[in-house]
Amino acid sequence: MRKIVIVDKRAQKELSRFPRPIQLKFRSLFEILEIDGILKKPFAKKLTNQGQLFEIRVKYQGEWRAIYAYWKHYHILILSAFAKKAQKTPEKELTKAKQRLSNYQGIL
């Protein structure tokens, strides 16, 4: 089912700091997410114990992640993006994504 992918302006700023090939890989995955409405492993993973948060995974010249959530039936919000340096997703990134998601309540 087709979805509308919305990239939060702060997440867009974070993505713009990534090397160009990484940005292109994320853009391709966003397009697949928009058309199919879902990404499967190894490109995405549900973040356990984090409610409705998922992460897009890019492994190319390092590990890169974008956190997203499904919202209001037809929307997917890209909430944050970061270079992954530890095995576990940093709590700081999860908190940031949850806070950004809460800002969308009542908007869409």
PyMOL commands that set and color helices and strands:
alter all, ss='L'
color gray80, all
select helices_A, chain A and resi 9-16+20-36+91-103
alter helices_A, ss='H'
color red, helices_A
select strands_A, chain A and resi 4-7+44-46+53-59+63-71+75-84
alter strands_A, ss='S'
color yellow, strands_A
deselect
rebuild
show_as cartoon
